[in-house]
Amino acid sequence: MRTLRAAAVAFALSLPGLIASTQEGGTTDAMQSALAAGWKATFTCSGLFVAGQTLPEIELNELSGIYPDYQRAYDALPDAVVDDAKKTVSVTYSPDMPPRLAAYRPGFGCTQLPVGAGENALGFLPRFASWPAPPTQDRGSAIGSNVKIELKIEEAERLDAPVSAAFDEFTYGGGTRTASVIVVRDGQIVAERYDRGIDHETPVRTWSVAKSLTATLIGAARRQGLIDIDYPAVISEWNKGADPRRAITVRNLLHMASGLDSGTTGSRTDRLYFAGAQVVDGAAKNSLEAKPGTRFKYANNDTLIAMRALREAMKDDNKFHRFPYESLLHKIGAMRTTIEIDWNGDFISSSQVWATGRDLARIGQLHLQDGMWGNERLLPEDWVKFVRTPAPAQPASGAGYGAQFWLMSNAVGVPEGTFYANGNRGQYIVIIPALNTVIVRQGFDVIGGAQFDISRFTADLVTALNAADAARAVERAAADAASAAEAAAAEERGRRKLIQR
């Protein structure tokens, strides 16, 4: 009897986790249609009202090359309906259900209502009382702080060939589609190019590059004493009864080592991204399948829970929602970055962030400057070392992992200590401390198609930068030799004059 009771209790305790582990589903025709409509509504909304793209540009960039399993349902959808006055986008997908609806609010970007919710639910969405408009221009070449502006002709000339090749849809991956490339050295832009209707003031969805931004924000919060990355029971949902998830720490989450079940593919949280679900419904409900800290598994949920932990630690939603901007982004000049939220007010900071290439470069530059901006320390003194140090549990193959940043140290031709942010469809921030350089590549690569070869691209840029250094060294040596020769000649002329006297 005791055995049966124990089994019943164990089943009851595990039931929420079992439900959560199957909730991503999406295999029925009805759900596939809802998800496809959600993709169309939210990307159209963000593309229009966050990025300022035209509908043809959104169709070219955001609505092509999508998940192959959505394509059939997507192709059956009608055109999106845009309400410019209300700043909403709706997409009809079923005669029996309300259209999928996404709504824009300044500072929050576009938020999806959940499947089944109608326009009357818009009043429940969080909103700021006021929000600053971005500056009219972002045209300077200085990305870092305390930058000495110099004309870096050598870098510009040698970077031109690999940067141009990044846009040819062939050299670094057949069919890859580059939107922007920026190379920053010593805090100054030395190469910059755009395509596909994107320019230096156009935000593009970061996809999982947002995870690296999340780690940066957690670092800023730690600097201010708002969160402890080693304190267990990171969210209240896990701090009760016999729940073993209270052993998970923010450090585990940042290392992608929570031990939580996230299905076969931890990067497919489709119900959250495209069905308007809440972070707390999707990310926090899964049960343990490995001891925290012992297994690497790339999972959106780990990032989402880390940010949810910061919200609960701050206990003030107004301060929490303003924190990324007031404590970090706006301080480094990243004025065109928007972190979107779910309808419950949680940041979807595992993917749903929109940023310009220049803003991504500023985030990279902050790490090159060891968390300093001007005379202000924004990140703890040990934070950059933490995010670029290999985590205790590593991926079974491929690139290494730090804390929400990938490691590129084993790539051929790339200096040791290089680390990077990596997002779906070819989004990258590569940070090369050895060369004091940041590389940004944004793209609209086809999901499931060729991937942009960021390691080879980085190696080619490193070769170009090293060639620039070598050319500069030759010029400097020639100038020093000429100066020494002139000094020797002057000394000889002086000696001769003394003899003549």
N, C-alpha and C positions, 0 to 999 in steps of 0.2 A: 504493500500500500504506500509506504514511504517513497519507494522508487517511482511509482506512478505519479504521486503528488509532485515529486521533484521534477519529473519529466514535464508535467503540466506547467509548473512554475517556469521552468526553463523555456518552454515553448511560448508562454505568455510574455516573458521578458524579451524574447527574440522576435516576436511577431512584428512590432513596429519596424525593426530592421529588415525583416523579410519583405514587408510591404514596400519599404523604401527602395530595396535593392531591385525591385521589379518595376518601380514606378516610372522609370525613364521610357519604357515601352515604346510607344509611337509606331507600332506595327500595323494598327488598324487603319483602314482607309480614312475614317473620320479624323483620327488624330494626325495622320500624315497631312491631311488637308489643312487642319488647324495650325500645325507647325509651319507649313509652307506659307500660309497666309500671315502668320506672325512674323516670319522672316521678311516678307514683302512690306508689311506695315511698318515694322520697326526700322528697317534699313532705309526705307523711303523717308520716314519721319526724321531720322538722324541725319541722313544725307541732305535733306532740304534745310532743316532748321538749325542744326548744329554745324554742319560743314558748309552750307551755302552752295551746294552743288545744284545743277539743273537736273530736271527729270531725265533727259537723255544721258547725262553723265552718270547718274545713279544707275540707270539701266545698264550702261557699259561697264561700270566698276563694281557696284555693290550687289547687283541682282543677276550677275552672270558668274559662272564658275562656282555655283553653290554646291552644297552637299548633294552628291549624285542620287541618294535615296529620296531626296525631296523633289527632284526635277519633274517627275511625271505629275505629281500633285500641283507643283508650282505652275506648270504650263497650262493647267486647266483653270487657273484663277483669272478673274476679270482685272481690269485696270484698278489701281488704287484710287481712292477718293480723297483728295486733299482739301482740307478746310483751312485756308490761310488765316482767317480771322481767329479761329479757335486754336490754330496750330496743332491740328490733329490729322492723322492719316488712318483711314479704315479700308479693310479689304474683306469683301464678302466671299465666303467659302462654302456656305451651307444654307439651304432654304429654311432650316429649322433652328439655326443658332444665330446669335448676334454677330455682326462682322467683327473681325479682329481689329483692335483699336490701339493706336499708340499716340501719346500726347506729349508735346514739348512744353517745358517750363524752364525759364532762365536759370542757369546754374545746375540744373538736374538733367538737362538734355531730354531725351525721349524715353518714356516709360510705357511698357505694354500693360494693358489691362489683361487679367487672366481670361482664358478661354471661357466663354459663356457670359462674361460681364458686358453690359451695355454702356451707352454714353452717360447714363445717370450715375455711374460709378466714378466719373472723372473728378468729382468734388472731394473724393477721399485721397487724392494724390498729394504728397507733400509739396510745398512750394516755399520759396524765399519771399520775404516781404519786399526786398530790393536786391538787385544784383548789378555789379559794375559792368558796363560795356567794355569790350576789349579795346585797346588802343587802335587807332586807325591804321597804323603801319608797323611792320616788323621788318625793317630793311637793313639794320646795321649788321656788320660782319662779326661783331663781338658776341659770342655766346656765353663765355665764362665770365667770372668776376676778376677785377684787377688785371685786365688784358692789355698788354702792350701791342698796339696795332702796328703791324709791319706788312709791307708788300711782299708776299711770299710767292714770287714768280716761279721759282724752281718747283715748288709743290704743284702749283696750278698747271704748269706745262706737262709735268709727268703724270699727273692724275687724270688728265683729260682722256687718254685712251681707255683705261679700265672703267672709268665712270661712264663714258659713252657706250661701251660694250654692255654695261648693265641694262641698257634700254633696248638692245637689239633683239631681245626675245630668243636668243640662241646661245650666246657665249657661256652664260652661267646657268643654263637650263632651258631646253627647248620648250617654247610656249610660255615662259615666265613673263609676267607683265609688271614692269617696274613703274611706280608712280613718283618716287623721289629718291635721290641719293644726296647725302650731305656728309662732308668730311670736315671735321673740326680739329685743328692742331693748335696747341698752346692757347686754347680758348677762342680761336679765331677761325671763321669759315675759310677754307682753302679750296673747296670744290662744292658746287651746289647745282643740281639739275632736276627738272620736273617734267611730267608727262601726264597724259590721260585726263586733262582738265584740272589737274591739281597744281597749286602753287604754294609759295612759302607761308601763306595765311590760310590754307585749307586744312582743317582737321580731317584725319583719316582714322578709321577704327583701328585700335592697336591690337585687337585680339589678345593673345596671351602675353604680349609685352606688358600688359596691365599688371600681371603678377609681379613683375619686377618693381613697378611703381608701388604696388601694395607693400612690398617689403620695405621700400624707401619710406613710406608713410608710417609703417610700424616703427621703423628706426627713429623717425622724428618724434613719434609719441613716446618712445622709450627715453629719448633725450629729455623730454619734458616731464618724465616721471609719471606718465599716464598709464603705462602698461609694463608688466614684467613678463618677459618671454619664457621664463622657466617656472612660472606659477601654474600649477595644474588646475583642472576644472575651469577651462577657459570660457565656457558659456554656462548659463544657469540651467539649460536643458539637460546638461550632463552631470550636474552636481546634486544628485539625489539618489536615494535608495541604493541598490546594488550596482548601479551603472559603472562599468569599468572604464568608460570613456573619460571619467574625471582624471585619469592618469595622463591624458594627452596635454601637451604644452604647446604654446605658440611656437617655440623652437621646433618641435616636431612638425607642426603645420608648415612652417617656412621651409623645412627640409623635405617636404613632400613625404613625410614618414609618419603620418598619423596612425597608420594601421587600419584605417577604416575601409570597409567594403565600398567600392565605387563602381561596381560592375566591371565588365570586360575592358571598357575604354573610359578612363576617368576624365577624358577631355570632352566627352559628349554629355553635357548637362542640358539637353535640348528643351526639357520642360521649363527650365528657368530662362534660357536665352530666347526661346521662340514661342513659349506657351504662356508667358506671363506669370509663372509660378513665383512663390516667395523663396528667398534664400533659406529661411528657417525651415520651410517645408522640404526642400530638396537636399540641402547641404548638411543639415544637422541631424537627420533621422537615421542615418545608416549605422549599422553595428560594426564592432571590431572583427577583423579577421586575421590580424597580426599584432604582435606586441608593439606599442608605440615606440618609435625611434629605431626599429630594427630592420625595416623594409622600405625601400624606395618604391613609390608608385605615384606617377604623375597624375594629379587629380585636381580638377577645378575646385572641388569642395574644400580642400585643405586651405586654399587661398581665401575662399569666401568666408570660412569660419574664422580665420585669423582676423579679417576685417570686422566680422560680427563681434568678435571678442573685444575689439577696441571700442565698438559702439556700447557694449554693455559696461565696459570699464569706465567710460566717460560719463554715463548716466545723464546725458544732456544732448538730445538729438539736434538741437540748433547748433550747439558747439561742434558736435560730431560732423554734421554735414558741412560746416564751414572749415573744419580743421584741415583737410587736404589743401585747400586754396590759401588760407591765411597763414598756415604754419610752414608751407613748403612751395607749392606751385607758383603762387603769385610772387613770392619772395625771390625766386630764381628767374622771373620773367616769363614763365610758362602760362601766359594769359589766355591762350586759346585751347586749353585742355579741359575737357569735361568728363567727369566720372558719372555714368548714369546709374540709376537706382531701380530697385523693384518697387512695386506699389506699396510695399510695407516700409519703405525708407531705408533698406539696406543697399549699400553700394555693390554693384555687380562688378567688382574690381578684379575679377579673374579674366575679363575679356572686354567688357562693354565700356571702354574708355575711348574717347576721340581726341586726337592730338595732332598738331602739325609736326613736320619733320624737325623743325627748329626747336620745338618744345621737347621732343624726345632727345635731341642733342643736348639740351640744357640739363636734362635728367642724367645723361651720361657724364656730362662735364662736372656735375655735382659730385659724382663718385670719383672722378679723377682728382678733384680738389679735396678728397677725403672728408666730404660732408660739410666743408666750409663754403660760405658764399659771402664774398667781401670779408668783413671782420666778424661775421656771425657764424657760429657753429650750429648747423641745422640737424646733423646726425651725430650720434655718439662717436667718440674717438675710435672705437674698435669696430664700428658698424660695417664699413666698407670691407675691412679684413674678414669679417664674419660672412658677408654675403658671397665673397669670392673664394672662401676656403671650402674644400671638398667636404660635403656632409658625411656623417658616419656611415650611412647607408647610401649606396650608389646605384645608378641604373646598371642593368646587366650588360649592356653594350652601348656603344656610341659615346656621345659627349658626357662629361662629368657634370655634377650638379652641386651647387653651393646652397644658398638660401634664396629661392625664387629667381636665381640667375644661373645660367648654364656656363660651363667652363670650356674654353677653346684651346687650352694649353697644348694639347697633343696634335693640333692641326699643323700640317707641314707648311713651313714658311711663316708661321704666326708666332710672335714672341711669347715666351712663357709668362703666365700670369694674366693673359687676356681672358676676359669674361664677357658674357653677353645676355641680352634679353631676346627672346624668340617668340614670335606669334604666328598664328595660322595665316595662310595666304602670303607669307613672306615678309613679315614685319621684324625688323632687327635694330637693336642698339648694341654695337660692339665697342667695348671699352678696352683700350690698349695702353696700360700705364707705362710700359717701356718706351713708348713713343709720344706719350702725352696726347693721345689722339682718340677721338670718338668718331665712329662711322654709323650713319643711319641709313637704312634702306627700308622704304615702304613699298608695298606691292598689292596687286590684286590677282595673284596666281590662282589658277584653277584648283579648287579643293579636290584632292585625289589625283592631280596631274603632276607635272614636273615641279620639283622644288628648286628655288633659287639656291645656288651653291655659295652660301655665305662664307664658308671657310676658304674656298679658292678665291673668291672676290676679295676677302680680307687680305689674303696672302699677296695678291696682285697689288693691292693698295699699299701694303707694307713695302713691297719691292720698289714701288714708285717713290714712297717717302724716303726710303733709304738712299735711293738714287739722288733725290733732291739734297739730302744731307751730304752725300759724297761730292756732288757738284758744288755745293756751298763751301765745303772744306777745301776743294781745289781752288776755288776763287779766293777764299780767305788766305790760303797758302801763297798763291800768286801775288795777292795784294801785300801780304807780309814781306814776301821776297822783294817786291818792288820798293816797298817802304824801306827795307833794310839796305837795299842797293842805293837808294837815294840818300839815306843817312850816311852811308859809307862814302858816297861821292862828295857829299857836302863836307864831311870830315876831311877828305883828301884835299878839297879846294881850300879849306881853311888852313891846312898844314902847309900847302904851297905858298899861300899868302904870307904866312909867318916866315918861311924861308926867304922869300923875295925881299922882305923887310931887312 
